[in-house]
Amino acid sequence: MSDTLPDRLSVNPNSPYYDEAVLARGVGIRFKGVEKTNVEEYCVSEGWVRLSAGKALDRAGNPITVKLKGPVEPYFREAEG
């Protein structure tokens, strides 16, 4: 497997941007220079992240998310440690 992350990635298995092999390696996200642990989806080229808003769920049982814009830096966690 290559060491490059996709431009867009989601943790939701129903999303077309879901990639189990990449997520199994452990992906970390820095948003505006701050480590974020509640990222549901990101897009580097468009510069946004979708963060889960607490433990709130919608009618379908999916987490309610908030979309924030800014610089996104994904990385593999295993490369850090």
mmCIF file of the N, C-alpha and C atoms, coordinates in Angstrom:
data_MODEL
# 
_entry.id   MODEL 
# 
loop_
_atom_site.group_PDB 
_atom_site.id 
_atom_site.type_symbol 
_atom_site.label_atom_id 
_atom_site.label_alt_id 
_atom_site.label_comp_id 
_atom_site.label_asym_id 
_atom_site.label_entity_id 
_atom_site.label_seq_id 
_atom_site.pdbx_PDB_ins_code 
_atom_site.Cartn_x 
_atom_site.Cartn_y 
_atom_site.Cartn_z 
_atom_site.occupancy 
_atom_site.B_iso_or_equiv 
_atom_site.pdbx_formal_charge 
_atom_site.auth_seq_id 
_atom_site.auth_comp_id 
_atom_site.auth_asym_id 
_atom_site.auth_atom_id 
_atom_site.pdbx_PDB_model_num 
ATOM 1   N N  . MET A 1 1  ? 0.846   -1.183 0.000  1.00 0.00 ? 1  MET A N  1 
ATOM 2   C CA . MET A 1 1  ? 0.000   0.000  0.000  1.00 0.00 ? 1  MET A CA 1 
ATOM 3   C C  . MET A 1 1  ? 0.888   1.242  0.000  1.00 0.00 ? 1  MET A C  1 
ATOM 4   N N  . SER A 1 2  ? 0.447   2.274  -0.713 1.00 0.00 ? 2  SER A N  1 
ATOM 5   C CA . SER A 1 2  ? 1.235   3.494  -0.806 1.00 0.00 ? 2  SER A CA 1 
ATOM 6   C C  . SER A 1 2  ? 1.094   4.325  0.474  1.00 0.00 ? 2  SER A C  1 
ATOM 7   N N  . ASP A 1 3  ? 2.002   5.273  0.628  1.00 0.00 ? 3  ASP A N  1 
ATOM 8   C CA . ASP A 1 3  ? 1.980   6.134  1.803  1.00 0.00 ? 3  ASP A CA 1 
ATOM 9   C C  . ASP A 1 3  ? 1.251   7.442  1.547  1.00 0.00 ? 3  ASP A C  1 
ATOM 10  N N  . THR A 1 4  ? 0.507   7.536  0.456  1.00 0.00 ? 4  THR A N  1 
ATOM 11  C CA . THR A 1 4  ? -0.260  8.743  0.177  1.00 0.00 ? 4  THR A CA 1 
ATOM 12  C C  . THR A 1 4  ? -1.709  8.532  0.584  1.00 0.00 ? 4  THR A C  1 
ATOM 13  N N  . LEU A 1 5  ? -2.251  9.522  1.232  1.00 0.00 ? 5  LEU A N  1 
ATOM 14  C CA . LEU A 1 5  ? -3.650  9.470  1.655  1.00 0.00 ? 5  LEU A CA 1 
ATOM 15  C C  . LEU A 1 5  ? -4.543  10.001 0.548  1.00 0.00 ? 5  LEU A C  1 
ATOM 16  N N  . PRO A 1 6  ? -5.791  9.528  0.469  1.00 0.00 ? 6  PRO A N  1 
ATOM 17  C CA . PRO A 1 6  ? -6.709  10.058 -0.539 1.00 0.00 ? 6  PRO A CA 1 
ATOM 18  C C  . PRO A 1 6  ? -7.065  11.509 -0.243 1.00 0.00 ? 6  PRO A C  1 
ATOM 19  N N  . ASP A 1 7  ? -7.471  12.231 -1.291 1.00 0.00 ? 7  ASP A N  1 
ATOM 20  C CA . ASP A 1 7  ? -7.867  13.626 -1.142 1.00 0.00 ? 7  ASP A CA 1 
ATOM 21  C C  . ASP A 1 7  ? -9.096  13.753 -0.247 1.00 0.00 ? 7  ASP A C  1 
ATOM 22  N N  . ARG A 1 8  ? -9.975  12.755 -0.315 1.00 0.00 ? 8  ARG A N  1 
ATOM 23  C CA . ARG A 1 8  ? -11.202 12.790 0.486  1.00 0.00 ? 8  ARG A CA 1 
ATOM 24  C C  . ARG A 1 8  ? -11.417 11.418 1.100  1.00 0.00 ? 8  ARG A C  1 
ATOM 25  N N  . LEU A 1 9  ? -11.775 11.389 2.384  1.00 0.00 ? 9  LEU A N  1 
ATOM 26  C CA . LEU A 1 9  ? -11.957 10.131 3.097  1.00 0.00 ? 9  LEU A CA 1 
ATOM 27  C C  . LEU A 1 9  ? -13.077 10.281 4.116  1.00 0.00 ? 9  LEU A C  1 
ATOM 28  N N  . SER A 1 10 ? -13.870 9.213  4.270  1.00 0.00 ? 10 SER A N  1 
ATOM 29  C CA . SER A 1 10 ? -14.986 9.205  5.217  1.00 0.00 ? 10 SER A CA 1 
ATOM 30  C C  . SER A 1 10 ? -14.920 7.951  6.074  1.00 0.00 ? 10 SER A C  1 
ATOM 31  N N  . VAL A 1 11 ? -15.407 8.040  7.310  1.00 0.00 ? 11 VAL A N  1 
ATOM 32  C CA . VAL A 1 11 ? -15.458 6.871  8.191  1.00 0.00 ? 11 VAL A CA 1 
ATOM 33  C C  . VAL A 1 11 ? -16.804 6.162  8.101  1.00 0.00 ? 11 VAL A C  1 
ATOM 34  N N  . ASN A 1 12 ? -17.756 6.716  7.354  1.00 0.00 ? 12 ASN A N  1 
ATOM 35  C CA . ASN A 1 12 ? -19.079 6.117  7.192  1.00 0.00 ? 12 ASN A CA 1 
ATOM 36  C C  . ASN A 1 12 ? -19.031 5.056  6.090  1.00 0.00 ? 12 ASN A C  1 
ATOM 37  N N  . PRO A 1 13 ? -19.340 3.786  6.400  1.00 0.00 ? 13 PRO A N  1 
ATOM 38  C CA . PRO A 1 13 ? -19.283 2.721  5.383  1.00 0.00 ? 13 PRO A CA 1 
ATOM 39  C C  . PRO A 1 13 ? -20.252 2.926  4.220  1.00 0.00 ? 13 PRO A C  1 
ATOM 40  N N  . ASN A 1 14 ? -21.278 3.732  4.374  1.00 0.00 ? 14 ASN A N  1 
ATOM 41  C CA . ASN A 1 14 ? -22.233 3.987  3.297  1.00 0.00 ? 14 ASN A CA 1 
ATOM 42  C C  . ASN A 1 14 ? -21.753 5.064  2.326  1.00 0.00 ? 14 ASN A C  1 
ATOM 43  N N  . SER A 1 15 ? -20.664 5.746  2.645  1.00 0.00 ? 15 SER A N  1 
ATOM 44  C CA . SER A 1 15 ? -20.150 6.823  1.802  1.00 0.00 ? 15 SER A CA 1 
ATOM 45  C C  . SER A 1 15 ? -19.313 6.266  0.651  1.00 0.00 ? 15 SER A C  1 
ATOM 46  N N  . PRO A 1 16 ? -19.350 6.909  -0.520 1.00 0.00 ? 16 PRO A N  1 
ATOM 47  C CA . PRO A 1 16 ? -18.481 6.470  -1.627 1.00 0.00 ? 16 PRO A CA 1 
ATOM 48  C C  . PRO A 1 16 ? -17.006 6.762  -1.351 1.00 0.00 ? 16 PRO A C  1 
ATOM 49  N N  . TYR A 1 17 ? -16.696 7.569  -0.342 1.00 0.00 ? 17 TYR A N  1 
ATOM 50  C CA . TYR A 1 17 ? -15.315 7.920  -0.001 1.00 0.00 ? 17 TYR A CA 1 
ATOM 51  C C  . TYR A 1 17 ? -14.762 7.080  1.145  1.00 0.00 ? 17 TYR A C  1 
ATOM 52  N N  . TYR A 1 18 ? -15.465 6.037  1.530  1.00 0.00 ? 18 TYR A N  1 
ATOM 53  C CA . TYR A 1 18 ? -15.023 5.131  2.593  1.00 0.00 ? 18 TYR A CA 1 
ATOM 54  C C  . TYR A 1 18 ? -13.968 4.181  2.037  1.00 0.00 ? 18 TYR A C  1 
ATOM 55  N N  . ASP A 1 19 ? -12.867 4.010  2.769  1.00 0.00 ? 19 ASP A N  1 
ATOM 56  C CA . ASP A 1 19 ? -11.801 3.082  2.361  1.00 0.00 ? 19 ASP A CA 1 
ATOM 57  C C  . ASP A 1 19 ? -11.301 2.371  3.612  1.00 0.00 ? 19 ASP A C  1 
ATOM 58  N N  . GLU A 1 20 ? -11.738 1.128  3.787  1.00 0.00 ? 20 GLU A N  1 
ATOM 59  C CA . GLU A 1 20 ? -11.423 0.378  5.000  1.00 0.00 ? 20 GLU A CA 1 
ATOM 60  C C  . GLU A 1 20 ? -9.926  0.124  5.147  1.00 0.00 ? 20 GLU A C  1 
ATOM 61  N N  . ALA A 1 21 ? -9.228  -0.144 4.046  1.00 0.00 ? 21 ALA A N  1 
ATOM 62  C CA . ALA A 1 21 ? -7.792  -0.434 4.105  1.00 0.00 ? 21 ALA A CA 1 
ATOM 63  C C  . ALA A 1 21 ? -7.007  0.768  4.627  1.00 0.00 ? 21 ALA A C  1 
ATOM 64  N N  . VAL A 1 22 ? -7.362  1.957  4.189  1.00 0.00 ? 22 VAL A N  1 
ATOM 65  C CA . VAL A 1 22 ? -6.674  3.173  4.648  1.00 0.00 ? 22 VAL A CA 1 
ATOM 66  C C  . VAL A 1 22 ? -6.999  3.439  6.117  1.00 0.00 ? 22 VAL A C  1 
ATOM 67  N N  . LEU A 1 23 ? -8.266  3.302  6.483  1.00 0.00 ? 23 LEU A N  1 
ATOM 68  C CA . LEU A 1 23 ? -8.665  3.558  7.872  1.00 0.00 ? 23 LEU A CA 1 
ATOM 69  C C  . LEU A 1 23 ? -8.043  2.558  8.842  1.00 0.00 ? 23 LEU A C  1 
ATOM 70  N N  . ALA A 1 24 ? -7.806  1.319  8.393  1.00 0.00 ? 24 ALA A N  1 
ATOM 71  C CA . ALA A 1 24 ? -7.197  0.301  9.250  1.00 0.00 ? 24 ALA A CA 1 
ATOM 72  C C  . ALA A 1 24 ? -5.769  0.669  9.629  1.00 0.00 ? 24 ALA A C  1 
ATOM 73  N N  . ARG A 1 25 ? -5.104  1.441  8.795  1.00 0.00 ? 25 ARG A N  1 
ATOM 74  C CA . ARG A 1 25 ? -3.735  1.879  9.099  1.00 0.00 ? 25 ARG A CA 1 
ATOM 75  C C  . ARG A 1 25 ? -3.689  2.970  10.156 1.00 0.00 ? 25 ARG A C  1 
ATOM 76  N N  . GLY A 1 26 ? -4.805  3.629  10.391 1.00 0.00 ? 26 GLY A N  1 
ATOM 77  C CA . GLY A 1 26 ? -4.870  4.695  11.394 1.00 0.00 ? 26 GLY A CA 1 
ATOM 78  C C  . GLY A 1 26 ? -4.561  6.039  10.774 1.00 0.00 ? 26 GLY A C  1 
ATOM 79  N N  . VAL A 1 27 ? -5.573  6.856  10.590 1.00 0.00 ? 27 VAL A N  1 
ATOM 80  C CA . VAL A 1 27 ? -5.415  8.169  9.977  1.00 0.00 ? 27 VAL A CA 1 
ATOM 81  C C  . VAL A 1 27 ? -5.631  9.234  11.035 1.00 0.00 ? 27 VAL A C  1 
ATOM 82  N N  . GLY A 1 28 ? -4.714  10.178 11.112 1.00 0.00 ? 28 GLY A N  1 
ATOM 83  C CA . GLY A 1 28 ? -4.846  11.325 12.002 1.00 0.00 ? 28 GLY A CA 1 
ATOM 84  C C  . GLY A 1 28 ? -5.105  12.564 11.172 1.00 0.00 ? 28 GLY A C  1 
ATOM 85  N N  . ILE A 1 29 ? -5.791  13.541 11.762 1.00 0.00 ? 29 ILE A N  1 
ATOM 86  C CA . ILE A 1 29 ? -6.128  14.774 11.047 1.00 0.00 ? 29 ILE A CA 1 
ATOM 87  C C  . ILE A 1 29 ? -5.698  15.974 11.890 1.00 0.00 ? 29 ILE A C  1 
ATOM 88  N N  . ARG A 1 30 ? -4.969  16.887 11.252 1.00 0.00 ? 30 ARG A N  1 
ATOM 89  C CA . ARG A 1 30 ? -4.687  18.186 11.856 1.00 0.00 ? 30 ARG A CA 1 
ATOM 90  C C  . ARG A 1 30 ? -5.522  19.207 11.085 1.00 0.00 ? 30 ARG A C  1 
ATOM 91  N N  . PHE A 1 31 ? -6.383  19.931 11.799 1.00 0.00 ? 31 PHE A N  1 
ATOM 92  C CA . PHE A 1 31 ? -7.214  20.957 11.190 1.00 0.00 ? 31 PHE A CA 1 
ATOM 93  C C  . PHE A 1 31 ? -6.830  22.294 11.788 1.00 0.00 ? 31 PHE A C  1 
ATOM 94  N N  . LYS A 1 32 ? -6.355  23.198 10.960 1.00 0.00 ? 32 LYS A N  1 
ATOM 95  C CA . LYS A 1 32 ? -5.837  24.505 11.394 1.00 0.00 ? 32 LYS A CA 1 
ATOM 96  C C  . LYS A 1 32 ? -4.730  24.328 12.426 1.00 0.00 ? 32 LYS A C  1 
ATOM 97  N N  . GLY A 1 33 ? -3.917  23.287 12.245 1.00 0.00 ? 33 GLY A N  1 
ATOM 98  C CA . GLY A 1 33 ? -2.785  23.044 13.127 1.00 0.00 ? 33 GLY A CA 1 
ATOM 99  C C  . GLY A 1 33 ? -3.110  22.335 14.432 1.00 0.00 ? 33 GLY A C  1 
ATOM 100 N N  . VAL A 1 34 ? -4.376  21.961 14.651 1.00 0.00 ? 34 VAL A N  1 
ATOM 101 C CA . VAL A 1 34 ? -4.803  21.315 15.892 1.00 0.00 ? 34 VAL A CA 1 
ATOM 102 C C  . VAL A 1 34 ? -5.256  19.884 15.587 1.00 0.00 ? 34 VAL A C  1 
ATOM 103 N N  . GLU A 1 35 ? -4.798  18.936 16.401 1.00 0.00 ? 35 GLU A N  1 
ATOM 104 C CA . GLU A 1 35 ? -5.185  17.532 16.241 1.00 0.00 ? 35 GLU A CA 1 
ATOM 105 C C  . GLU A 1 35 ? -6.665  17.366 16.548 1.00 0.00 ? 35 GLU A C  1 
ATOM 106 N N  . LYS A 1 36 ? -7.409  16.756 15.618 1.00 0.00 ? 36 LYS A N  1 
ATOM 107 C CA . LYS A 1 36 ? -8.839  16.508 15.805 1.00 0.00 ? 36 LYS A CA 1 
ATOM 108 C C  . LYS A 1 36 ? -9.077  15.006 15.847 1.00 0.00 ? 36 LYS A C  1 
ATOM 109 N N  . THR A 1 37 ? -9.877  14.548 16.806 1.00 0.00 ? 37 THR A N  1 
ATOM 110 C CA . THR A 1 37 ? -10.158 13.118 16.951 1.00 0.00 ? 37 THR A CA 1 
ATOM 111 C C  . THR A 1 37 ? -11.597 12.768 16.600 1.00 0.00 ? 37 THR A C  1 
ATOM 112 N N  . ASN A 1 38 ? -12.445 13.757 16.323 1.00 0.00 ? 38 ASN A N  1 
ATOM 113 C CA . ASN A 1 38 ? -13.845 13.494 16.034 1.00 0.00 ? 38 ASN A CA 1 
ATOM 114 C C  . ASN A 1 38 ? -14.207 13.775 14.576 1.00 0.00 ? 38 ASN A C  1 
ATOM 115 N N  . VAL A 1 39 ? -13.272 13.555 13.658 1.00 0.00 ? 39 VAL A N  1 
ATOM 116 C CA . VAL A 1 39 ? -13.493 13.826 12.237 1.00 0.00 ? 39 VAL A CA 1 
ATOM 117 C C  . VAL A 1 39 ? -14.261 12.668 11.606 1.00 0.00 ? 39 VAL A C  1 
ATOM 118 N N  . GLU A 1 40 ? -15.362 12.974 10.960 1.00 0.00 ? 40 GLU A N  1 
ATOM 119 C CA . GLU A 1 40 ? -16.165 11.983 10.248 1.00 0.00 ? 40 GLU A CA 1 
ATOM 120 C C  . GLU A 1 40 ? -15.760 11.900 8.776  1.00 0.00 ? 40 GLU A C  1 
ATOM 121 N N  . GLU A 1 41 ? -15.361 13.036 8.194  1.00 0.00 ? 41 GLU A N  1 
ATOM 122 C CA . GLU A 1 41 ? -14.984 13.086 6.783  1.00 0.00 ? 41 GLU A CA 1 
ATOM 123 C C  . GLU A 1 41 ? -14.093 14.309 6.577  1.00 0.00 ? 41 GLU A C  1 
ATOM 124 N N  . TYR A 1 42 ? -13.190 14.234 5.598  1.00 0.00 ? 42 TYR A N  1 
ATOM 125 C CA . TYR A 1 42 ? -12.365 15.384 5.257  1.00 0.00 ? 42 TYR A CA 1 
ATOM 126 C C  . TYR A 1 42 ? -12.154 15.465 3.762  1.00 0.00 ? 42 TYR A C  1 
ATOM 127 N N  . CYS A 1 43 ? -11.799 16.661 3.285  1.00 0.00 ? 43 CYS A N  1 
ATOM 128 C CA . CYS A 1 43 ? -11.427 16.875 1.891  1.00 0.00 ? 43 CYS A CA 1 
ATOM 129 C C  . CYS A 1 43 ? -10.291 17.891 1.879  1.00 0.00 ? 43 CYS A C  1 
ATOM 130 N N  . VAL A 1 44 ? -9.127  17.463 1.424  1.00 0.00 ? 44 VAL A N  1 
ATOM 131 C CA . VAL A 1 44 ? -7.949  18.330 1.427  1.00 0.00 ? 44 VAL A CA 1 
ATOM 132 C C  . VAL A 1 44 ? -8.063  19.403 0.349  1.00 0.00 ? 44 VAL A C  1 
ATOM 133 N N  . SER A 1 45 ? -8.454  19.035 -0.872 1.00 0.00 ? 45 SER A N  1 
ATOM 134 C CA . SER A 1 45 ? -8.479  19.992 -1.977 1.00 0.00 ? 45 SER A CA 1 
ATOM 135 C C  . SER A 1 45 ? -9.508  21.105 -1.771 1.00 0.00 ? 45 SER A C  1 
ATOM 136 N N  . GLU A 1 46 ? -10.642 20.778 -1.157 1.00 0.00 ? 46 GLU A N  1 
ATOM 137 C CA . GLU A 1 46 ? -11.667 21.793 -0.898 1.00 0.00 ? 46 GLU A CA 1 
ATOM 138 C C  . GLU A 1 46 ? -11.454 22.474 0.452  1.00 0.00 ? 46 GLU A C  1 
ATOM 139 N N  . GLY A 1 47 ? -10.595 21.922 1.317  1.00 0.00 ? 47 GLY A N  1 
ATOM 140 C CA . GLY A 1 47 ? -10.246 22.539 2.591  1.00 0.00 ? 47 GLY A CA 1 
ATOM 141 C C  . GLY A 1 47 ? -11.352 22.528 3.623  1.00 0.00 ? 47 GLY A C  1 
ATOM 142 N N  . TRP A 1 48 ? -11.913 21.352 3.922  1.00 0.00 ? 48 TRP A N  1 
ATOM 143 C CA . TRP A 1 48 ? -12.936 21.257 4.961  1.00 0.00 ? 48 TRP A CA 1 
ATOM 144 C C  . TRP A 1 48 ? -12.870 19.920 5.677  1.00 0.00 ? 48 TRP A C  1 
ATOM 145 N N  . VAL A 1 49 ? -13.422 19.913 6.878  1.00 0.00 ? 49 VAL A N  1 
ATOM 146 C CA . VAL A 1 49 ? -13.610 18.685 7.660  1.00 0.00 ? 49 VAL A CA 1 
ATOM 147 C C  . VAL A 1 49 ? -15.046 18.660 8.147  1.00 0.00 ? 49 VAL A C  1 
ATOM 148 N N  . ARG A 1 50 ? -15.569 17.474 8.357  1.00 0.00 ? 50 ARG A N  1 
ATOM 149 C CA . ARG A 1 50 ? -16.896 17.289 8.915  1.00 0.00 ? 50 ARG A CA 1 
ATOM 150 C C  . ARG A 1 50 ? -16.694 16.611 10.269 1.00 0.00 ? 50 ARG A C  1 
ATOM 151 N N  . LEU A 1 51 ? -17.020 17.334 11.351 1.00 0.00 ? 51 LEU A N  1 
ATOM 152 C CA . LEU A 1 51 ? -16.816 16.856 12.714 1.00 0.00 ? 51 LEU A CA 1 
ATOM 153 C C  . LEU A 1 51 ? -18.142 16.432 13.327 1.00 0.00 ? 51 LEU A C  1 
ATOM 154 N N  . SER A 1 52 ? -18.102 15.364 14.116 1.00 0.00 ? 52 SER A N  1 
ATOM 155 C CA . SER A 1 52 ? -19.314 14.955 14.828 1.00 0.00 ? 52 SER A CA 1 
ATOM 156 C C  . SER A 1 52 ? -19.576 15.941 15.964 1.00 0.00 ? 52 SER A C  1 
ATOM 157 N N  . ALA A 1 53 ? -20.841 16.263 16.159 1.00 0.00 ? 53 ALA A N  1 
ATOM 158 C CA . ALA A 1 53 ? -21.250 17.238 17.175 1.00 0.00 ? 53 ALA A CA 1 
ATOM 159 C C  . ALA A 1 53 ? -21.707 16.497 18.424 1.00 0.00 ? 53 ALA A C  1 
ATOM 160 N N  . GLY A 1 54 ? -20.772 16.146 19.274 1.00 0.00 ? 54 GLY A N  1 
ATOM 161 C CA . GLY A 1 54 ? -21.108 15.439 20.508 1.00 0.00 ? 54 GLY A CA 1 
ATOM 162 C C  . GLY A 1 54 ? -21.631 14.046 20.246 1.00 0.00 ? 54 GLY A C  1 
ATOM 163 N N  . LYS A 1 55 ? -22.590 13.614 21.069 1.00 0.00 ? 55 LYS A N  1 
ATOM 164 C CA . LYS A 1 55 ? -23.152 12.274 20.931 1.00 0.00 ? 55 LYS A CA 1 
ATOM 165 C C  . LYS A 1 55 ? -24.523 12.303 20.258 1.00 0.00 ? 55 LYS A C  1 
ATOM 166 N N  . ALA A 1 56 ? -24.895 13.451 19.691 1.00 0.00 ? 56 ALA A N  1 
ATOM 167 C CA . ALA A 1 56 ? -26.204 13.600 19.058 1.00 0.00 ? 56 ALA A CA 1 
ATOM 168 C C  . ALA A 1 56 ? -26.275 12.766 17.783 1.00 0.00 ? 56 ALA A C  1 
ATOM 169 N N  . LEU A 1 57 ? -27.437 12.146 17.559 1.00 0.00 ? 57 LEU A N  1 
ATOM 170 C CA . LEU A 1 57 ? -27.676 11.330 16.374 1.00 0.00 ? 57 LEU A CA 1 
ATOM 171 C C  . LEU A 1 57 ? -28.898 11.837 15.621 1.00 0.00 ? 57 LEU A C  1 
ATOM 172 N N  . ASP A 1 58 ? -28.905 11.622 14.302 1.00 0.00 ? 58 ASP A N  1 
ATOM 173 C CA . ASP A 1 58 ? -30.079 11.976 13.518 1.00 0.00 ? 58 ASP A CA 1 
ATOM 174 C C  . ASP A 1 58 ? -31.074 10.814 13.539 1.00 0.00 ? 58 ASP A C  1 
ATOM 175 N N  . ARG A 1 59 ? -32.151 10.917 12.773 1.00 0.00 ? 59 ARG A N  1 
ATOM 176 C CA . ARG A 1 59 ? -33.192 9.888  12.784 1.00 0.00 ? 59 ARG A CA 1 
ATOM 177 C C  . ARG A 1 59 ? -32.695 8.540  12.267 1.00 0.00 ? 59 ARG A C  1 
ATOM 178 N N  . ALA A 1 60 ? -31.693 8.556  11.413 1.00 0.00 ? 60 ALA A N  1 
ATOM 179 C CA . ALA A 1 60 ? -31.158 7.316  10.844 1.00 0.00 ? 60 ALA A CA 1 
ATOM 180 C C  . ALA A 1 60 ? -30.082 6.691  11.737 1.00 0.00 ? 60 ALA A C  1 
ATOM 181 N N  . GLY A 1 61 ? -29.744 7.347  12.835 1.00 0.00 ? 61 GLY A N  1 
ATOM 182 C CA . GLY A 1 61 ? -28.740 6.814  13.753 1.00 0.00 ? 61 GLY A CA 1 
ATOM 183 C C  . GLY A 1 61 ? -27.323 7.244  13.427 1.00 0.00 ? 61 GLY A C  1 
ATOM 184 N N  . ASN A 1 62 ? -27.171 8.171  12.480 1.00 0.00 ? 62 ASN A N  1 
ATOM 185 C CA . ASN A 1 62 ? -25.852 8.693  12.126 1.00 0.00 ? 62 ASN A CA 1 
ATOM 186 C C  . ASN A 1 62 ? -25.528 9.898  12.997 1.00 0.00 ? 62 ASN A C  1 
ATOM 187 N N  . PRO A 1 63 ? -24.253 10.138 13.281 1.00 0.00 ? 63 PRO A N  1 
ATOM 188 C CA . PRO A 1 63 ? -23.903 11.304 14.093 1.00 0.00 ? 63 PRO A CA 1 
ATOM 189 C C  . PRO A 1 63 ? -24.233 12.606 13.364 1.00 0.00 ? 63 PRO A C  1 
ATOM 190 N N  . ILE A 1 64 ? -24.689 13.582 14.115 1.00 0.00 ? 64 ILE A N  1 
ATOM 191 C CA . ILE A 1 64 ? -24.913 14.915 13.555 1.00 0.00 ? 64 ILE A CA 1 
ATOM 192 C C  . ILE A 1 64 ? -23.552 15.563 13.406 1.00 0.00 ? 64 ILE A C  1 
ATOM 193 N N  . THR A 1 65 ? -23.322 16.178 12.241 1.00 0.00 ? 65 THR A N  1 
ATOM 194 C CA . THR A 1 65 ? -22.000 16.716 11.943 1.00 0.00 ? 65 THR A CA 1 
ATOM 195 C C  . THR A 1 65 ? -22.044 18.212 11.678 1.00 0.00 ? 65 THR A C  1 
ATOM 196 N N  . VAL A 1 66 ? -20.865 18.833 11.823 1.00 0.00 ? 66 VAL A N  1 
ATOM 197 C CA . VAL A 1 66 ? -20.661 20.244 11.539 1.00 0.00 ? 66 VAL A CA 1 
ATOM 198 C C  . VAL A 1 66 ? -19.516 20.330 10.541 1.00 0.00 ? 66 VAL A C  1 
ATOM 199 N N  . LYS A 1 67 ? -19.710 21.104 9.476  1.00 0.00 ? 67 LYS A N  1 
ATOM 200 C CA . LYS A 1 67 ? -18.680 21.261 8.448  1.00 0.00 ? 67 LYS A CA 1 
ATOM 201 C C  . LYS A 1 67 ? -17.917 22.550 8.701  1.00 0.00 ? 67 LYS A C  1 
ATOM 202 N N  . LEU A 1 68 ? -16.584 22.427 8.857  1.00 0.00 ? 68 LEU A N  1 
ATOM 203 C CA . LEU A 1 68 ? -15.725 23.574 9.091  1.00 0.00 ? 68 LEU A CA 1 
ATOM 204 C C  . LEU A 1 68 ? -14.715 23.696 7.965  1.00 0.00 ? 68 LEU A C  1 
ATOM 205 N N  . LYS A 1 69 ? -14.403 24.927 7.564  1.00 0.00 ? 69 LYS A N  1 
ATOM 206 C CA . LYS A 1 69 ? -13.455 25.160 6.478  1.00 0.00 ? 69 LYS A CA 1 
ATOM 207 C C  . LYS A 1 69 ? -12.134 25.666 7.023  1.00 0.00 ? 69 LYS A C  1 
ATOM 208 N N  . GLY A 1 70 ? -11.055 25.189 6.397  1.00 0.00 ? 70 GLY A N  1 
ATOM 209 C CA . GLY A 1 70 ? -9.716  25.591 6.786  1.00 0.00 ? 70 GLY A CA 1 
ATOM 210 C C  . GLY A 1 70 ? -8.707  24.582 6.265  1.00 0.00 ? 70 GLY A C  1 
ATOM 211 N N  . PRO A 1 71 ? -7.427  24.791 6.554  1.00 0.00 ? 71 PRO A N  1 
ATOM 212 C CA . PRO A 1 71 ? -6.391  23.862 6.075  1.00 0.00 ? 71 PRO A CA 1 
ATOM 213 C C  . PRO A 1 71 ? -6.479  22.505 6.780  1.00 0.00 ? 71 PRO A C  1 
ATOM 214 N N  . VAL A 1 72 ? -6.426  21.438 5.983  1.00 0.00 ? 72 VAL A N  1 
ATOM 215 C CA . VAL A 1 72 ? -6.545  20.062 6.483  1.00 0.00 ? 72 VAL A CA 1 
ATOM 216 C C  . VAL A 1 72 ? -5.239  19.324 6.191  1.00 0.00 ? 72 VAL A C  1 
ATOM 217 N N  . GLU A 1 73 ? -4.676  18.661 7.210  1.00 0.00 ? 73 GLU A N  1 
ATOM 218 C CA . GLU A 1 73 ? -3.442  17.893 7.050  1.00 0.00 ? 73 GLU A CA 1 
ATOM 219 C C  . GLU A 1 73 ? -3.652  16.469 7.553  1.00 0.00 ? 73 GLU A C  1 
ATOM 220 N N  . PRO A 1 74 ? -3.958  15.526 6.663  1.00 0.00 ? 74 PRO A N  1 
ATOM 221 C CA . PRO A 1 74 ? -4.082  14.127 7.098  1.00 0.00 ? 74 PRO A CA 1 
ATOM 222 C C  . PRO A 1 74 ? -2.715  13.453 7.151  1.00 0.00 ? 74 PRO A C  1 
ATOM 223 N N  . TYR A 1 75 ? -2.569  12.462 8.018  1.00 0.00 ? 75 TYR A N  1 
ATOM 224 C CA . TYR A 1 75 ? -1.324  11.701 8.126  1.00 0.00 ? 75 TYR A CA 1 
ATOM 225 C C  . TYR A 1 75 ? -1.638  10.324 8.695  1.00 0.00 ? 75 TYR A C  1 
ATOM 226 N N  . PHE A 1 76 ? -0.717  9.388  8.473  1.00 0.00 ? 76 PHE A N  1 
ATOM 227 C CA . PHE A 1 76 ? -0.865  8.061  9.058  1.00 0.00 ? 76 PHE A CA 1 
ATOM 228 C C  . PHE A 1 76 ? -0.313  8.102  10.475 1.00 0.00 ? 76 PHE A C  1 
ATOM 229 N N  . ARG A 1 77 ? -1.088  7.634  11.425 1.00 0.00 ? 77 ARG A N  1 
ATOM 230 C CA . ARG A 1 77 ? -0.655  7.646  12.840 1.00 0.00 ? 77 ARG A CA 1 
ATOM 231 C C  . ARG A 1 77 ? 0.560   6.767  13.079 1.00 0.00 ? 77 ARG A C  1 
ATOM 232 N N  . GLU A 1 78 ? 0.660   5.629  12.398 1.00 0.00 ? 78 GLU A N  1 
ATOM 233 C CA . GLU A 1 78 ? 1.793   4.713  12.612 1.00 0.00 ? 78 GLU A CA 1 
ATOM 234 C C  . GLU A 1 78 ? 3.105   5.352  12.193 1.00 0.00 ? 78 GLU A C  1 
ATOM 235 N N  . ALA A 1 79 ? 3.072   6.303  11.259 1.00 0.00 ? 79 ALA A N  1 
ATOM 236 C CA . ALA A 1 79 ? 4.290   6.996  10.839 1.00 0.00 ? 79 ALA A CA 1 
ATOM 237 C C  . ALA A 1 79 ? 4.773   7.955  11.908 1.00 0.00 ? 79 ALA A C  1 
ATOM 238 N N  . GLU A 1 80 ? 3.858   8.472  12.731 1.00 0.00 ? 80 GLU A N  1 
ATOM 239 C CA . GLU A 1 80 ? 4.207   9.396  13.798 1.00 0.00 ? 80 GLU A CA 1 
ATOM 240 C C  . GLU A 1 80 ? 4.902   8.683  14.962 1.00 0.00 ? 80 GLU A C  1 
ATOM 241 N N  . GLY A 1 81 ? 4.426   7.502  15.292 1.00 0.00 ? 81 GLY A N  1 
ATOM 242 C CA . GLY A 1 81 ? 4.952   6.807  16.460 1.00 0.00 ? 81 GLY A CA 1 
ATOM 243 C C  . GLY A 1 81 ? 5.937   5.815  16.062 1.00 0.00 ? 81 GLY A C  1 
# 
